[in-house]
Amino acid sequence: MSAITIKDLTVWFGTGAERNDAVKDVSFDVADGESFGLVGESGSGKSTILRAIAGLVPTWSGEMTVAGETLGPKRSKAFYSKVQMVFQDPYASLHPRQTVDRVLSEAMRLHGVENIDSRIGTLLDDVGLGPGFRFRYPHQLSGGQRQRVAIARALACDPSILLLDEPTSALDVSVQAEILNLLVDLRHEHKLTYIMVSHDLGVVGHLCERIGVMKDGRFEEVLTVEDMRAFKATSPYTRHLLESSINSIR
């Protein structure tokens, strides 16, 4: 069963002569419980796909069905209770004047979650932060701790799908592995489906079963992670991408 079905997706910015198609006729499926990676160079369109799914880019055509809902121009409240996004920069994604407690409680109130007080404690435990972090402000947290809070906020409404936009790229290398391992654990514990964007093939190989390789807004090919590690690519661009990342994917 597919949790996400994307068919002939085109996403553009601007109009008329100024129009730029950032994503061009992309189609793929993500099975329920699967982790699917989108890789490619900067500007290849991979983050734009996530933003289109999340409703952050209104100019698109094609068909998108996510968590059983066929998407139109606007996203329903029910959509956001099933689908949440974790952004790249943990320093920009949290309000500097809100404590962790307020960040999480407001996310839950927005979705009508009950038992907020006990739920906050559970969320902090789930992401590896104890109760001592509950009333801290973002400036009192490290980058890795901030990203854990951002992940907890995404989980606050108990979604089934997470859209992960380079969730470790702004972190120190030593912290990246901790966050990736956390995401692996959370996926199994909460039976989550992931789409993860990354420019790092090693990161995608750690978290995903399949990857879609993008170039200039289009899919070059879709590979299993096993084929990626065995360098079984048909596209010259994909082979070049794999060869340039040989140390990170083996």
C-alpha positions in Angstrom: 0.0 0.0 0.0 1.3 3.4 -1.0 1.5 6.2 1.6 2.6 8.7 -1.0 1.9 8.7 -4.8 3.3 11.4 -6.9 2.4 11.4 -10.6 3.6 13.9 -13.3 4.5 16.5 -10.8 5.7 19.8 -12.2 6.5 22.7 -9.9 7.3 26.2 -11.1 8.2 29.7 -9.9 7.3 32.9 -11.7 5.0 33.5 -14.7 5.3 34.0 -18.4 8.8 34.6 -19.7 10.0 34.6 -16.1 8.7 31.1 -15.3 11.2 28.5 -14.1 10.2 24.9 -13.8 12.1 23.6 -10.7 10.5 20.1 -10.9 9.5 18.5 -14.2 7.1 15.6 -14.7 8.3 13.6 -11.6 6.5 10.4 -10.6 7.2 8.0 -7.7 5.5 6.0 -5.0 6.5 5.6 -1.3 5.1 2.5 0.4 3.6 2.6 3.8 6.4 2.4 6.3 9.1 3.0 3.7 11.9 5.5 3.9 12.6 7.1 0.4 15.5 9.4 -0.3 15.8 12.2 -2.8 19.4 13.1 -3.8 21.1 15.3 -6.3 23.1 18.5 -6.5 21.9 21.9 -5.2 19.1 23.2 -7.4 18.0 19.8 -8.7 14.5 20.2 -7.3 14.6 17.7 -4.4 13.6 20.2 -1.6 11.0 21.7 -3.9 9.2 18.4 -4.1 8.9 18.3 -0.3 7.6 21.8 -0.1 5.0 21.1 -2.8 3.8 18.1 -0.8 3.6 20.2 2.4 1.6 23.0 0.7 4.4 25.5 0.8 4.6 26.0 -3.0 1.2 26.7 -4.6 2.2 26.6 -8.2 2.2 23.0 -9.3 0.5 20.6 -11.6 0.1 16.8 -11.7 -1.4 14.5 -9.0 -0.4 14.0 -5.4 -2.0 11.5 -3.1 -0.7 11.5 0.5 -2.0 9.5 3.4 -5.1 8.6 1.5 -5.9 12.3 0.6 -5.8 13.6 -3.0 -4.1 17.0 -2.7 -5.4 20.2 -4.1 -4.3 23.8 -3.9 -4.7 23.9 -0.1 -3.9 21.4 2.7 -6.6 20.4 5.2 -6.2 20.4 8.9 -6.4 16.6 8.7 -3.5 16.6 6.3 -1.2 18.3 8.8 -2.2 15.9 11.5 -0.9 13.1 9.3 2.1 14.8 7.6 4.8 16.9 9.2 8.0 18.4 8.0 11.4 18.7 9.7 13.5 21.5 8.2 17.2 21.8 7.6 18.2 24.6 10.0 17.5 23.9 13.7 18.6 27.4 14.5 16.0 29.1 12.4 13.1 26.6 13.0 12.5 27.4 16.7 11.2 30.7 18.0 14.0 32.3 20.1 11.6 33.6 22.8 9.6 30.4 23.3 10.6 27.6 25.7 10.6 24.0 24.6 7.5 23.5 26.6 5.7 26.3 24.7 6.9 25.1 21.3 5.5 21.6 22.0 2.3 22.6 23.8 1.3 25.0 21.0 1.9 22.4 18.4 -0.4 20.0 20.3 -3.1 22.6 21.0 -3.2 23.4 17.3 -4.1 19.8 16.5 -6.5 19.3 19.5 -4.2 16.9 21.3 -5.3 16.0 24.8 -3.1 15.3 27.9 -0.6 17.9 26.8 1.4 17.9 30.0 2.2 14.2 30.0 2.5 14.1 26.2 5.4 16.7 26.4 7.3 14.4 28.8 6.8 11.4 26.5 7.9 13.4 23.4 11.1 14.6 25.2 11.9 11.0 26.2 11.2 9.8 22.6 13.8 12.2 21.2 16.4 11.6 23.9 15.9 14.8 25.9 15.0 14.6 29.6 12.6 16.7 31.6 15.4 19.2 32.4 15.1 20.5 28.8 11.4 21.3 29.1 11.7 25.0 30.1 14.9 25.9 28.2 15.1 28.4 25.4 16.6 27.7 22.0 19.8 29.7 22.8 20.4 27.3 25.8 20.5 24.3 23.4 23.1 22.9 21.1 22.3 22.4 17.4 21.7 18.7 17.9 19.4 19.4 20.9 17.5 22.0 18.8 16.9 19.5 16.0 15.7 16.9 18.6 13.1 19.5 19.7 12.1 20.2 16.1 11.6 16.4 15.6 9.6 16.2 18.8 7.4 19.1 17.6 6.8 17.2 14.3 5.8 14.2 16.3 3.5 16.1 18.6 0.3 15.4 16.6 1.3 11.7 16.1 1.7 11.9 12.3 2.2 8.9 10.0 4.5 10.7 7.5 7.6 12.9 8.0 9.1 15.0 5.3 12.8 15.4 6.2 14.6 18.3 4.4 18.3 17.7 5.0 17.7 17.3 8.8 21.4 16.8 9.6 23.3 19.0 7.2 23.6 22.0 9.5 25.0 19.8 12.3 28.5 18.8 13.3 29.6 15.5 11.9 29.7 14.0 15.4 26.1 14.9 16.0 24.8 13.9 12.6 25.1 10.2 13.4 23.1 10.6 16.6 20.2 12.3 14.8 20.2 9.8 12.1 20.1 6.9 14.6 17.3 8.7 16.4 15.3 9.0 13.1 15.9 5.2 12.4 14.6 4.3 15.9 11.6 6.7 15.7 10.6 5.3 12.4 10.3 1.8 13.7 8.8 2.8 17.1 6.1 5.0 15.5 5.7 3.1 12.2 6.5 6.2 10.2 6.9 6.8 6.5 9.8 9.1 5.5 10.8 11.1 2.5 14.3 12.4 3.1 16.1 15.0 1.0 19.9 15.0 1.2 23.0 15.8 -0.9 24.9 13.2 1.2 24.6 9.7 -0.2 26.0 8.2 3.0 23.2 9.8 5.0 20.5 8.6 2.6 22.1 5.1 2.6 21.8 5.0 6.4 18.2 5.8 6.5 16.5 4.9 3.3 15.6 1.7 1.3 15.3 3.4 -2.1 16.6 6.7 -3.6 15.4 8.9 -6.4 18.3 10.6 -8.1 17.5 14.1 -9.4 19.1 16.3 -12.0 17.7 19.6 -13.4 14.3 19.0 -11.9 13.9 15.5 -13.3 14.4 11.9 -12.0 17.5 10.3 -13.6 16.6 6.9 -12.0 15.4 5.2 -8.8 17.8 2.8 -7.1 17.6 0.6 -4.1 20.3 1.4 -1.5 21.8 -2.1 -2.2 22.2 -1.1 -5.9 23.6 2.2 -4.9 26.3 0.6 -2.7 27.1 -1.9 -5.5 27.3 1.0 -8.0 24.6 -0.6 -10.2 23.4 2.6 -11.9 22.3 3.0 -15.5 22.5 6.8 -15.7 25.9 8.3 -16.4 25.0 11.2 -14.0 24.1 8.7 -11.2 27.4 6.8 -11.8 29.3 10.1 -11.5 27.4 11.0 -8.3 28.2 7.6 -6.8 31.9 7.7 -7.8 32.3 11.2 -6.3 30.8 9.9 -3.0 32.5 6.5 -2.9 34.0 7.0 0.6 30.6 7.9 2.2 28.5 5.1 0.8 30.7 2.1 1.6 
